[in-house]
Structures are given as C-alpha cells and as structure tokens.
Amino acid sequence: MRRISGMPIDPVATSDPALCTPSAAPSPGPAAEPRVARPARAALPATKFRTPRLRRDTVERAALLARAAAGALDCQVTLVQAPAGFGKTTLLAQLAETLAQRPDCHVAWVTLDSDDGDANRLLAALLSALRQWPLDWPVDVESVLGQVHDDGPAARAALVPVQNALCSYAGERAWLVIDDLHRVTDAAALRLLDLLLDRLPPEIGVLIGSRTEPALSLARWRMRGQLAEVLAQDLQFSLDDAQALLSARGLGNCPADWLNTALARTSGWAAGLQLLAGARAGHDTIGPMPPGAMAIGITAHRHLFEFFASEVLADLPPELRAFVLDCAVLSELSPAMCEAVTGRTDSRAVLEALYRRHLFLSALDDTLPVLRFHDLFLDFLRSELNRQAPERVPTLHARAGQAEPDAQRAVGHWLQAGRWDEALAAMHVSARALLPTGGTALIERWLAQLPPEVRAARPAVAHLQGLCAWSAWNWPLARGCFRQACDRYRTAGEHEAAFDALGMLGACHNGMGDLASARAVLDEVRGQALPPALQVPFDSLQAWSSLANGELGQIGPALTRMAAHVAQAPATRYPNVVDMGYGHLVGLPGTQRPIAQLRALCAPQPDDPREVMVPALDAWLSFWRGDRLAVEPVLRRLQHLQPQMPGALMLAMSTQHLAALHRAALGEHAAALAALRQAHAALASPEAVGQRLGWQRSYLHVQARLHWMAQDTEALGALMPRLRAPRGDHEWPVLDMASAMVQGQYALLRGDPTQALSCLARAVDLHRHRRLPVFLGDARLSLAYAMQEAGDEHRALEWFGQVLAEAVETDTLGPLLMEPAPRLERLWDRWLSSSRRTADEAHAGRAEWLRARWDAWHTGGNEAVRRDALGDLLSEREREVLALLAGGQSNKQIARGLDISPHTVKRHVANILSKLVVDTRTQAAARWLQR
C-alpha cells in the first residue's frame, strides 16, 4: 500500500467504521467548568493534511481517472472545478493514489477551510503539507511565515526559500493537492499563491479542487499548455456510472426509466444520484419535483434544501436526526467532540451508523473515526438547525468550544456562542503560536468579529491589538494599546493579566527612549512575587533599562534571572528572549554567560516555531569571541536569509550591522559601508516607525565607527554635524559618550591631539557607565592612541593594558577587531615591548596569546580569506552544470557530459536560476564567468 501525506489509502479497504480503534480522548463531564483550550503542538490540525479515505463503493470511472492522470503528468497545474457534490474530492483522492503509485513520486494533500483565508494562513497550510516531502529547507518554514501578511514585497521575497526548497526535490515527480480552494477569497492570498505556482520547478505539480473558478492566472497557463482542467460536465455521471453506483449501494438493478429520470433530474450530479439512491431504498418512485429544479438546484439552494429535507433528514430516525443537527456546528466529527456537543455517550456507534448510511460523509481518520459532512449537506444542516432551533446554536457552540483541544478552532466556537471572554482567552493562547510566524491577520479577523461594545470595553482586546502591533514593530501603536490594556485590567481586578500587559508597556517605553516611564514600570513591580512566566518580561526590561541608563552592573544579573525564569516557563520565549538576538547586549560586562544560556534555551523543539533572530545571536557571540571560522558561515546564512524576508526589520538591521563590522574588521571598507547602507534602508522603511524614533543616530555612530576604522577623515567629517547635535529626549544617554568619543577621534584624524585628549577623556569618563560596545567600540583605546601621539606613552599603555586585561579575562577579541589595524598594531607592539622590559611575563604571555588570535583573524590578507559566493549557494553538481552551461553547452550536451538525464539537467538549471535569483541561463552564465 502506498502512503499519501502520511495516511494509508486503500481503495479496497473496508469502509465500515466499526473496524476503527476506539478514541482514547475522554469527553468532559456535564458539570465541567468552562476552560480555555490548550494550544496544539502543531499550528494546524493534522486532519487537514490527510487524503480523504476512498470508500469501497466508490465508482472507479477509469476513463475519467486516466484522463486526469495524463493531464497531471503533462501539465504543471490541474484544476478540478465543479459545484458541490460532483465528486471533486473523490476524483482528487483517486488521482493522488494513482500518482503516488508511480516510482519515486510523492503526493501531499491539504484541505483548506475558512481559517486559511489570508496570505499568512494559506501559506502556513501549504508549507505544512510540503514539510512531508524530502526537501532541503534553506530556512525554517515558520520564520518564512513571520514575513507574510499580504502579497507585498516581504511576502513575495519570503517565497524564495520555499521555491529553493522545492528545487531541492530529488525525486522523479511530486504533486501538491489543494482541495476546497474556493474557501480562500482574499485577493492578496490568491495573488501570493499565483506567484508560487508560476515559479514551480518542472518536477512539481499542483492539483486544485474548487467549487468556483479561482482568481489565478488560468489564461496564461492555458496558453503555455500547462493547465489541465476537469469541469462539471466531465464529472457528470453517465448511465454506466449511475448503474455502478446503485449496484455498489446494494440497490440491485433499477428500471431503465427510473435511472434515466434520475440522471435527467440531477444532470448527472453525483451527490443527487447518491441522495436518490438512498431514498429509493425505501421508495419505489422518485417523489414530485419542480421541472428543471436539479438543473438549477446546484445554485438554487431552496430547491436543494427541500430535497435534503424530504429525502434525507426526514428519513432518519428521530434520535439520529437530532444528533446530525446538533453536530452541524462542528467542522469535523470525532466521537469526543460529538459527545461533548450532543451529551450522548454512544457517539462512536452513531458515527459508524451514519457512515454506513452513506450520509454525505467523508472519512478523515480511520482510527477514531473522524468524519466530515460534505459541504453542501453541511450548509443544509446548519440552515435547518438555525430554522428549527436557533436558541440552541449558541449552546452547542459553547459546548464545542469547551471541549475543543485546539485553541484556534475553539476561538470560532466561542465567537459563534457569543462568549466573548472565552473567545478572547482562546485568542491569547493561540497568539503564542501565531505571532512568531506572522499570523496577525487571523487574530485581527477574530477581533473584528467582536461587537463594537466588547472591543471598546474588554482589556484583552487592547492587549491582543498591542501584541499584533508589537509583532509588526509598530511601537507607538503597541504602547497605546498596552497602556489601555493595563488600565482596564486593573479596573476589572485582573492583576496577573495587568502585569503581563505592563511588561510589554515597559518594553515599548524603553525602546522609544522614554526611560523614566520604563523605570517607573520596574519600580511598580519591584517586590512583587510574580510567577516565572510573568517575571521574564520584567527581567528583560531590567536588562534593557540598565543598559539605557548606564547601570552596567545590573545587566548581567538581570539576564541571569531571566535565563532561570525562561527555563521554568519556556513559552515566554516570544517576544522577550528573541530581543537578545539583536546583538546590543553582546560585549557588556557579565553578559556572556547568561546570553549563552538564553541562546541554549532557544534551541528548537519539535513542532515549535523557531525565531529567526536566534542565528543572529550565534553570529554576534562568535564575532565578539573573534571566532572567524564560526561567525562566517552563520553570517552567510543570515545574509542569504535576510533579503528573502525584508519584513523582518530587526533581522535586517542586526544582520547588516554585523556584516558591516565583520567586513571592516577584514579591511573591506567599501563592502562594510554597503552592508550598513542596507541597515539604514531598513531603519528608514515605512514599517520601521517604531525604530525611527531613537535609533537613527545610533546607526550613524556605527557608520562613524566604520570611517574611523578606515581612517577616513573626510567621510567622518561629513557626519560630524549630525553626531554633535544635542541628544533628544527620545534618545538614550549613551549617545553623550558616543558624541564625545567621535569628536575626539575626528580631532585625532585632523592632527589635533590636544582637542582629542579633551574629548576622549570625557568619553572615557562616561564610558564607565554608558556603553554600547557593538555600536561604538571602546573609548579607552581611542584615548590610548591620543596619549601616544601626545607623547604620554606610559599612560597610553596603562589604558591599553586595561582593555587587554578585560579581553583576556572574558576571552573576547571583538573590541580589538573594531579598531583601525595600523594604530592598534603600533600600540600593541609598544605594550609587548614594555611588558618584556619590566619582566611582566604573565601579562606579556596573555597579550601575546591574544595577539596571535588577532593575527589569525587577518592571516592571508583579504583575497586569501574571501569565499566563493557561488560555492556557498550551489551544490557541487549544480556548479558542474553551471560551468558547462557557461561554456555554451545545451541541456542534452550537459546530460551526456555528466551522464545524467536531460530531465535532471533541467531540474538543476531551475535550481541554479532560483538560487542565484536570475531569470535566464545567460544571466547565470555571466555570474559564473564573473566569479
């Protein structure tokens, strides 16, 4: 038996649900208190990715299946489009089974629903399906999702790693089945899907099932010959098909006139024939029906619902009829959920009985069982429930919400039940998984369903709105929301929730430069006995606030406490622990060990989203240690990742900041400035409204550091008017030290040691408390240079010795890598010579050890250490293909030369174009020749 999407599909397996294993999930007792559903380990229900089970009475329709299979093999996109009940899902399941039987082929399945209605959730569903294939993902798929909110530049760029992963598929062919695409109506989501489908590698195909024509580039695909279509007229049952269906249902031979009448009235509609077949078991004739009703009944729901009511629902025993109507509030029918909603204890047996009646049900899981009503029948049942007992609908949804283990599904039930507090609680649980992966649109859609008076009054609404704004790095909006949430929580007496929002409010204050307000938040919680999960944001705030206010001795202890609390409450990783990845705290006294501990706590767990900032923290720590072999591959990964995710503002700024310092430390000053310009561009983007307030001048000081390392007097002078300007209220006090230091450095470059000494003495005095090492460097080194030029070599060596002693003690080379190499080398040589004269062998030995590492960083010069960028991106085989391609060889010639098939060459070329982000073979060849 072949496997599709991890679920065995056997067309000849028994369809009797009685053979399924019993559910182990107990149903809640009738007296159970309402509870908030816990978040599932996976963000999406597993049943979405299971191919519906084929029933043993499924009509084979070999000619239709063969035609569909031929289309799927010849074309990249196959569209099965017809109204509900025509057998689209059945055909897709048969087609998936047929294609999966082919050698070295894979099929993945995803069934879409209303929760997949925006770009982020649609892509999340598609990626979850694709993760079942043997693909090489260049980045974690969850970090891709974090950049997708619409179909803008960030989302389009985020598709690149998806396309690269698909290009890594090494099998013969693979198909992704997307069923129920009609449930996605968001234009941005469909445009994003359209872009993904348009850039598929040739070995990947897509099968789409939809009740309506999707807003995709169908015309263009038709013109290219890349679209196979199966429409309603193709799915209509013939006389032979109808006879096979009735025979499979045990109805025996039907009179020809009866069967012809049924076909005429249903226009070959499979669901209608199935309905009539069930009805005929107890009736000899087809009941009266308006002429032509079935011809328009596909869209005319009134006639259709009358048909369901008279021929299906009325024929059920009263207890089954009540069960079916009550369970209409569920999207999937499992024994546990049905028992919770109906109050019955025999739900498993009832589901088996309904399935044996062929009651418009599909099996999603053989083991529980989990069933699902066909869309059309479910629409009818919900309409009938609202007509017969509208007062029961909220109660049924409330029962479902209480029993639902998946928080995201529970939200929908609580909203339908009008239970706003429970809905908001489930939204908060869901937010932990949604926010790190960019799922803000779904949260915002949920919030929009709340009545205006609820949105205006509930503090949880403001809290969620603040989290969405924080996720988008809109700090001003986030601060207003968190302040409102705090006030409302306190009024309502919800003290723990108020602390939760207060921690985020303090982070907004600090990030925007309102240090007094941030300090007031810390004062407010001092002495409070908070649980670990609530303590983490205040530990983080304490570290950042201490940095901003120059209380360097408090940063390390705050981070140590934070690591201890995160270990006790791992779910608090986002957003507080992720903040450590920006590199701002690296190099500060006492921070190395706790930052490493926090990094270890961010190690990915199965099915947990991995924050994209974690690799950035790895790179910063490696750079500060001076471990070039470790920093370069991580930095290359970040640089490859960052252009694909332009919406990740802090990732872009952190990556390009580190890249700039790294290149400058190698003496590649032009490349360093080019990298920093990208960080400035990210900071100036419209999305960066929160960061613009206090961080623009900080990154100007990084630019000044690059000019200082290059000893570029003119370039540094051009920045001086902006760097000398008085510090604004929203800027951190560390800029006072930065301004004094850069003025001293500029004076040194101009040959004015007196002015340099004056400015740098003030900078060193401020440096004792106000530092930002990875932005500004160490003011003591600049003072040592100035003293050496002024002839006071003794004091110059004393200051230099302090820096060396700290570097040896902390095993860090970073402060020395951020200095102009010729000045540093002269000073270092003088220090070593002086240490040897004074017989200070211990100091000299440590300094020589550090000097050896500094020399190793620079060994071989820039050309010897520069890596081949194509070698980093392409596999060995892809490099061989590209070399032959650049030599003018065709695919057939390359295939013969490398002893591989032309199809494999075609796949390698597609991979090369995607990885190099070029459109033509000529452009790829040019990249190879220019390497």
N, C-alpha and C positions, 0 to 999 in steps of 0.2 A: 504494500500500500504506500502511495506517495503521500508526502505531507505538504500542506499548503498553509503558510502562516502559522506553523506550529500546531495545527489541528488536523487529525486524521480525517480524510474524506473518503468514504467508501460508498459508491453509488448502489452497491448491492447489500449494504448493511441494513439490519432491521431498523424500521422506523418506530418500533414500539418503545415509548419512553419508559416502560416498566422495567426495561433492562438496564436503565441508568442507575448509577450508585446513589445512595441517599445523600442528602445535604447534611453537612456537619454543622451548619450555622443555626443556632437556636433562635427561635423567634422571641421577641421581647414579650414579657408578660403584660396583661392588660393594665396593670397598675404601675407600670414602669414610668419613671419621671422623664419628661422630655430631655433629650440630650443632643448635644451638637455632634454631628458625625465626625469621626476622626479622618484625617486625610489618608487616602490610599497611598501605598508605596509608589505606584505609578500615577502619573498625572492624568491618564486617560484609562477608561475601563478596558480590560483585555478583550471583552466580547466584541468590541468594535473591529478587532483585527482577526476575527475568526470567520472563515468562509462558512456561510450557512450550509447546514447539512442537507445533502440531497436525499429526498425520500425514496423509498423503494418503489413507490408508484409513480415516480417521475417519468414523464414521457421522454424517450430518448431524442426524437427528432434529429436523426443522424445527418440529414442533408443540411439542415439549418446550422447544426454544430460544426459540420465540416466547412461550410462557407465562412462562418465566423472565425474558425481557427485559421483558415487560409488568409483571411483579412488581417488577423493579429500577427501572423508571420510576415506578411508583406508590408504592412503599414506600421508606423510608429504609434498611431492613436486609433483606437477602435471605440466608436460611440454606439451604445445600445440605448436608443431613445424611444420611449413609448409611455402612454399614460399608465397609471397604477393598475396592477393586476394583469398585465400582459406577459409576465414571466421573465422580466429583465434579469432579476436577481438569480432565478433558476438557470437561465442561459449563461450568465456570468460564472456561476458556480461550476456548471458543466465545463465551460471553456477553461476555467482555471485548473480544473482537474486534468483536462486533456493536455494543456500546455505543460503542466508540471510533470507529466509522464515522459516528456522529451528528455533526452540525455543532457546533463549539465545545464539544466534550466531551473529557474526559481520563479515562484509566484508569491506575491504578498497581497493581502486584502485589507481594505479599510472601508467601513460603513460610516458615512457622515451623518451627523444629526444637527439639530438647531444650535448646539453649543459650538459648532465648528464654523460659525457664520462670519468670523472676521479673519483677517490675514494671519494673525498670530496663531489662532486656534486651528485654522485649516492647515497651516504648515506643521504645527505640532502633531496633528493626526497623521499627516503624510510621513513625517520623519519617524514617528513611532512605528509605522508599518515598514519603512525602509530599513530600520535597525535590525530587522530579522535576516537581512541578506549579509553575505560575507563581503563587506565593503571596508575600505580603509578611510576612516573619517579624519580629515586634517585638523578638525577642532571638535570639541564636544558639541553634540547636537543641541543641548539645552542652551549653550552660550550663543548659538545661532539664533534661537528663538528670542533671546533677550533683545535683539536688534529689530525685530519685526513687529511693527504696529500698524502699518499700512503698506502701500506699494511704492513708497518713496525711495530715495537713493540708498538709505541704510538697508531697507528690506531687499532691494534688488542686489545690493552687494552681498547681503547675507546668503543669497542663493549660490554664490560662487563655491563655498565649501561643500554645499550639497551636490552641485554639479561635479566637483572634483571627486567626491566620494563615489558617485555613480560611475564616473570614468574609471574608477579602480576595480569595477566588477570584472572578474576574470572568467566567469562562466560563458557559455555559448549565447544564451538569451535570458532575459528576465522581464517580467511584466508586473506592473502595479495595478491592481483593480481598485477603482474608486467608485463605490456604489452610493446611490442617492445624492448625487452632486446637486440635484435641484434644491436641496436644503440650504445651499450656500447661495445667498443673493447679494452679498456685499460686493460692490464693484471692485474695490481695491483687492479683495481676496481673490477674485476671479482673474484680475489682471496679473497678480503675482503667480497664480497657477499657470496662466497662459505663458508667462515668461519662462517658467520652469520647464513646461512641456516643449517649448520651442527650442530649448537648448539641451535636450536629452542626447546622450551618446547613442550611436546607432543600434547598440545591442539592447537598449532598454525600451520597452513598450509600455503603453498605458491603455487600460480598458476602462471605459467610463459608462456607468449606468445612470440615467437621469430621466425624470418624467417630462422635463421641458428641455428645449434646446439651450445648452449653456452658452453664456456670453464669452466664448473663446474664439480663437482665430480659425474657425472651421473652414472658411472660404479659402484661406491661404493654404491650409493643409490639404484641402481637396485639390487645389491647383498643383501642389507638389506631388500629388499621388501618395500622400502619407496619412490619409484618413479613410478608414473602413467604417461603414455605417450599417447598423441593423435597426430598422424602424418598425413602427407599429404594424404596418402591412406585412412585414417579414415575419413578425411574431404571431400573426393570426393563425389559429388552429385550422387545419384542413379537416376534411371528413375523416381521413385516416387517423389524424392526430386525435380527433374527438373520440373515435371508437377506441383507440388505445387508452385514452384517459378513463373512459367509462369502464373498460374491461379491468384496468388496474384498480378501480374503486370497487370492483366486485358487483357491478350493476348488470353484468351479462350483456346479451345482445339487445340493443334498443331498436325499436321500429325505425325504419329509414325516415318516415315522415316526421317523427319526433326529433330525430337528430338534425334533420335539415332545418326544422323550425328553430331549434336551439341555436344552430350556427347562424341562421339569418338574424335572429333577435340579438345575439351577442356580437355579431360581426367578427366571429372567431376569437372573442375576448376570453382568455384563459380563465380569469377569475370568475366571469359569468358562467362559463361552462362548468367550472368546479362547483359553483353555487347551485346550478340547476341539477348537476349530478347528485349532490347531496339531498336536494329537495325531492328528487324523483324516487329516492329510496322509500318514501312514504306516500307518494302520489303518482298516479298513472299519467297525468297530463300536466302540461305547463299551465300555470294559472294565467288569468287575464293580464294583459299588459298593454299600455298605450302603444299604438303603432309607432314604430321607429324609436321607441324610448331608449333601447340599448344602443342605438346608433349615436344618440347624443348623450346617453347616460354617463359616458366617461367624464363629461364636464358638467352635466346637469345632475347635481347631487341629490336633488329632490327625488327624482325617479330612482336613482341608485339606492338611496337610503330606504325608500319604500320597499325596494326589492330585498334588501338585507333584513328589514324589519319583519316582512311577511314570510320570507322563505328560510331565514337562518335563525334569527333571535327567537321568533315565536315558536320554532320547532324544538328549542331547548327545554329541558325540564326546568321548573322554576328555580331550583337551587343552583343549577349551572348558569342560568340566565343572570341571576343576582351576582354570582361570582365574576362572570365576564364583565358585567357593567362596572362593578367596583374596581376591578383590576385595570380598567381602561385608563386610570390615572398613571399607570406605570409604562415606561418605555420598554422595559424588559421584564419578563415574568419568571421569577425564580420562586421556589417553594417558600423560602423565608420571607421574601417581600410580599408574596400573595397572602401568606398567613398574617403578616402584620397589618395589611390593609383590610382584609375581609374578616379577620378574627377566627377563621376556621383553622383547624389543626390537621386537616387532610388535604392540604393544598397540593402536595406532590401527586396524590392519586387523582385529584381533579385535573391537574395539568396533563397527566397522562391520558385521561379520558377525553379531554378536549382535543389533544393531538391526534388521538385515534379517530376522532370525528372529522378530521381534515378541516378544522375550523379556521381556515385562513391564518395558519400559524407556521412560522419557520423555527427550526431548532438552532440555537446559537451555541449550546454546550450540551454534549451528550451525557455528562456525568451528573448534573444536578437534578433535572434538566433546567436549562434556561431557554425560554421561548420568547417569540416576539410576534405580535399581531401584524399582519400585512397592513401597510399604510392606509389603504382605502377603508378597510374594515375597522381599523383603529379610529379613523376620523368619524365613522358612523357611530361607533360605541360611545365616544366622548360626546358627540352631539346628542345621542339618546340619553346618556346619563344626565347631561345638563337639562334636557327636556323633562325627564321623569322625576329627577330628584336633585335639583340644583343646590338644595341646602346641604346635601351630603358631600358635595365636591370638596369644600374646604376641609372637612373632617377626614376624608380619605387621603388628601394630600398631606395633612398633618401627620397621619399615621405613617405614611410613606417616608416623610422627612425624618421622623423619629427613628425609623428602622434602617434608613439608607446608610451604609457604611462609607460611601464615597461622598466627601463634603461637597464637591462641585455639583453632583446630582441632587444632593439634599437641598441645596440653595433653591433650585427650581420648584421643588415641592413646597418649601416654606413660603416662597413668594406666592404660589397659587393658593396656598391656605390662608394668606393674609396674616401670617405670623411673622411680623417684621423683625422682632428681636431675635427669633431663632434663625431667620434668614441672614441677618447681619452677623450673628455668631458663626454660622457656617461659612460666610464670605471671608471672615477673618482667618479661619482655619485654611481655607482654600488659597488665600493670599500668600501664605508661606511658600507654596509651590509655584504659584502663578507669577509673582512679581520678579523673582530672579530670572525668569525665562520670558519676560516681556508680555505677560498676559494681562496687561492693564485694561485692554479694551473689553474683555469679558467682565471684569469687575465693574467697569463703568456702565456696561449694559445692564448688569444686575441692579446697580444703584438707580439707574434711570427708571426701573420698573417699580420703585417705591413711590407711594403717594407723596406729593409735594410737602404735605404737613409732616410726614415722617422724616423726609430728607432734611427738613428745616429744624427738627427737634432732637433727633437721635444723635448722640455724640459719636456713636460707632460709624455713622455715615461720614462725618468730618474726618474721623481717624482714617478710614479707608481712602477717602479722597486725598489725604495727606500722603499716604503711602504710595498712591499712584503718582502723585506729583514728585515725590522723592525719587521714585524709580525712573522718572523722566528727567531728573536733576533740575527740576524747577523749584529751587529752594524758596523763593519768595512766596509762591503759592502754597508750598508744603508748610511753611512756617505759619501762615494764616490758618490753615486747616488744623494743624496740631494744637495751636493755641485755643481755637474754638472747641476742639475735642476735649482738651484738658478742663476747660471751664464747665462744659456740660457734664462731663463725667463726675466732677466734684459736686455739682449741684444735685446729681442723681445719686450720690453716695457710692459710686463705683470707684473705689480708691485704687485698686490694682490696675484697672484699665487707665485711670488717670496717670499713674506713674509710667505706664507703657507709652502713652502719648507724650508725656513730659520729657522722657528721654530723647525722643525724636525731635521735640521742640528745641531742646538744648543743642542738639547737633546742628539744627538749622541756624540758631543764633551764632554758634561758633563759626560755622562755615561762611556766614555772611559778615563776620567781623564784629558782631555785637557781643563783645567779650563780657561786658558787665552782666548782660542778661543770661549768658551761658553760666557765669559764675553763680548768679542767683539761683539757677536751677540746681546746681550742685549743692549749694547751701541748704536748699529746701529738702533734699533727700538725705543729707548727712545725718547719721544716727538712725536711719530707718532700717528696720530688719526686713529687707526685701528678699524674695526667693531668687535663686541664681538667674533664672530667665529674665527677671526684671532688673537685676543688678548689672547685667552685661552692658546695656546701652549707657549706663552712668559710669562704668569703668572706662568705656571708650571715650565718653565725653570728658572724663577727668584727664585722660592722656592728652587729648587734643587741646583742651583748655590750658593744661600746664604748658604745653608747647607754645601756645599763642601768648601766654602771659609771662613766659620766661622762667617758669618754675621747673627747671630741668630735673631736679631730684625727685619729682613726683611722677615723672612719665614712666620709668621702669616699673615701680611698684604698682601703678595703675594697670599696666599691661599684664603684669604677673597675676594680679587679682582677676583680670578679665579672662586670661587663659584658664584659670582654675574654675571660674563660673561657666565658661563655654564648655569645658569638659563635662560639667554636670547638666548642661542644657544645650545639646548640640544644635537644636532647631534655631537657636539665636544667631546662627552664622550670618544670616542676611538681615539687615544690611551692615551691621556693626563690624563684624570681623572682616568683611570684604574691604572696608576702608583701609585696613592695614596694608593693602596691596599697592597703594599709590606711591610708596617709597618715601613719603615725607618724614616718617619717623626713623628711617634707617640711618644709622650713624650717630644717634643721640646716646648719651651716657646711659648704660643699664638697659638698653632696649634689645640687644641682640638675642639673648636667650628667650625672653617672652615672645618676641616676634617669631622666632623659630618654632616655639611651642604652638602659637596660633596657626602658623603655616601647617604644622603637622595635623592639627585638628580640622583643617580644611581639606584633608585628603578625601577624595571622592568615595562615596559609599554606593552600593548597588542601587540603581533606580533613583538616586538623589541628583538634583541638578548641581553641576559644578560651576562655581563662579568664575568668570573669565579673568578676574583680577588675580587669581592665585598664581598663575605663571609669572605675572609681573612681579610679585613678591619674591619668587625664586630668583629672578634676574637681578633685582636690586640687591638682595643679600649676597649673591655671587660677585657682583661688581664691587661692592664695598669690601669684600674679603680680598679682592684682587685675583679671583679665580677665573682667569680668562677662558680656560677650557670649558668651564661650566656656564659662564654667562653668555657666550656667543651663540650656542645652539638655542638656548631659551629665547634670547633676544631675536634671533632669526625667526623663531616660531611666532613670537609676538608681532614682529613686523609683517609676517605673512598673514597673520590673523587680522590685524588692525584695519587694513584697507577694505577687508571684506565686511567689517562691522563699523561703519562710520558713525552709527548712532551711539556707540559706546564711548562717550566723551572722555571719561576719566581713563579708560583704557588707552585711547589715542594719546592723551596728554602724558600719561605715565610712560608709555612705550617710546614716544618720540623724545621725551625729556631724557630718558636713559640712553636712547640711541645717540643723542647729541653728545652727552658726556663720554660715552664709550668711544665714539669716533674722534672726539677731541683728544682723549687720552692716547689714541693711536697716532695723533698728529694729523688727522684728516679733517682739517678745519672747515673746508668747504662743505664736505658731507655732513659735518656736525651742524652747521648753520642750516643746511637744507632740512635736516630732521627736525630741528627746533621750529622752523617755519611751519611745519605741519602741526605742531602743538599749538602754536599761536593761532593757526587757522581753526583748529577745533575749539579753542577758547573764544574765538570771535563769532562762532556759528550761532544762528538764532536759537538753537536748542540749549546753548550754554548760558542762558540768562542768569542762572544761579551762581555760576562761577565768575562771571564777568565782574561782579561787584568788588571782590577783594583780591583776585589772583592775577590780574593782568600784569601788574608791576612786579610781582614775584617772578613771573616768567621772563620779564625784561631783564631782571637780575641774572637769570640763567644765561640769557644772551650776553650780558656783560661778562659773565664768567668765561664764556667761550672766547670772547675777544681778548680777555686777559690771558687765557691760556695760549692764544696765538700771538700775544704781544702786539696787538693791532691798535695802535694809538688812535688813528683816525676813526675807526669804527666805534671804539669805546667812547671817544669824544662826542660822536653824533648822538649817543644815548644819554649823555650826562644831563641835559636839561630836564628830561623826564625822570631820571633817577634821583636828582637833587630835590625835586618838588616835595613840599611838606607832606607828611603822611596823612591820609584821610581817615575819618572816623571809622570807616569800614575796613581799614587795613590793619594787619597785625603789627604790634610794636617791633617785631624782628626787623622790619624794614628800616628802622632807625639805625641799627647796626649795619645793615646792608648798604645804606646810603653812605655812611662814614667810611666803610671799607672800600667801596668802589671809587670814592673820591680820592682816597689815599693811593689806590692802585693807579688811577689816572695820573696823579701827580708824579708817581714813580716813572711812568712811561714818558712823561714830559721832562724828566730830569730835574725835578724839584723835590729832593729828599726831605727838606725842612717841612714843606707842606704835607708831604706824605707821612712823616712821623707824627705830625699833629693829628691828622685824620685817623691814622691807623691805631694810634694809642687810644683814641676814643672808641674805635671799633672793637679793640681787644677788651676794653673795659666792659662794653655792652655784651661782647661775645660770651662772657662768663655765664650769662643768663639767657641771652636771646640768640638762638642758633637755628639754622635750617640747613644742615650740612649739605644735602644733595642739591640744594638750590644755590648756596652761597660759598661753600668751602670753609676754610679755617682762617680767620683773620690773623691769627698768631704767625702764620707763615709769611703773610704779606708784611707784617711788622718786622719779622726777621730779615727779609730782603732789604727793607728800608734802612734798618740799622747797619746792615753790612755795607750798603752804599754810603752811609754817613760815616763809616769808619769805626763804628762801635761793634767790632766783631764779637767780643765777649758776650755782650747781651744778646746779640743776634743768635749765637749758638745756644744760649740758655733757652730762648723761646723755641728754637728749633728742637732742642732736646726734649722739651715738654711734649711737643707733638709726637715725636718719635716714641717716647715712653708710652703714651696712650695707645699709639698704633700697635706697638709690640704687645701690650697688655691685652688689648681687645682683638688681636690677630686681624687687623684691618689695614688694607693698603689704600682704600678709597680716598681719604683726604689728600694723599700724596699724588694720586692719579689726576686730581683736579687742579694741578698746578702747572705753570709753564716749565717744561722739562729742563731747559738750559739753566734757569735761575735755581731750580731745585737741585740740580746736579752739582752746581758750584758750591751751594751751601752745604750739601750733604758731604761732599769731598772734604771741605774745611772741617766739618764736625768730626768726621772719621779721623782726620789727621790730628785734631786736637785731642780726641779721646785716647789715641795711641800714645801721644806725648805724655799725657797725665796718667798713663798706665791704668786707665779705667777699662779693663778688659771686658768686664761684664756688659757695660753699656756699648762698647765698640762691637762686641760679638752680636748683640741683639740688633744693632743698627746694620751691621754687615749682612746679617740674615735677611732683614727686611729689604736691604738694598738689592740683594740677589733676586728677590721676588720682583722688585720693581724693574730690574734689568730684564728678567724673564718676560715680563709683560711686553717690553719693547723689542725683544730679541728678533733679529732678522729684518727689521725695518718694515715699512708698510706693505711693500709688494709681496714679501715672503709670507705675510700673515693674511693677506686678503683671500677670501674664499670665492670659489666659482659659484656665482648665484644660480646658474643653471644646474649645477651639481646638487645644490640644496633642494631644488624644486622637482627635478626629474629623476626617475629611476634609471638604473644602468641601461636597461633595454630601451627606454624612451630616448636616452642620449644617443644610442646607436642608431635608432630610427631617424632622429633629427639630423645626425651627421650625414646620413645617406640622402635624406631629403634635401639638405642644404647643398649637396653635391649634384642636385638636379635629377635624382632618380624618381621614377614613378612608384606607385604602391606595389605594382607587380614586380618591378625590379628589386625593390626593398625586400619583398617577400621571398624572392628567390635567393637574394644575398644572405638573408638571415635564417633561411629555412623555416619560415613561418607562413601561415595562411594570409591571403590578402585581407580577409575579414579582420584578422588580428592586427595587421598593419593599420587598417582603417581605425580600429579602436585606439591604437597607440597615438595616431595622429590627432584624434579627437581629444585625447587626454592632454597631449602637448599643447594644443591651442588653448584649452581651458586653463591649464596651469600657468601658462605664460600670459594669459589674458590678451590674446591676439585673435584676429578674425580669419587670417589667411595663412596658407602654407608659406607664402613669400615672406610675410612678417616674421614667422617663426624661424625661417632660414636666416633672415637678417640678424635676429637675436643670436643665433648660433655663431655666425661669422664675426659678430662684434664682441664676442665674449672675452 
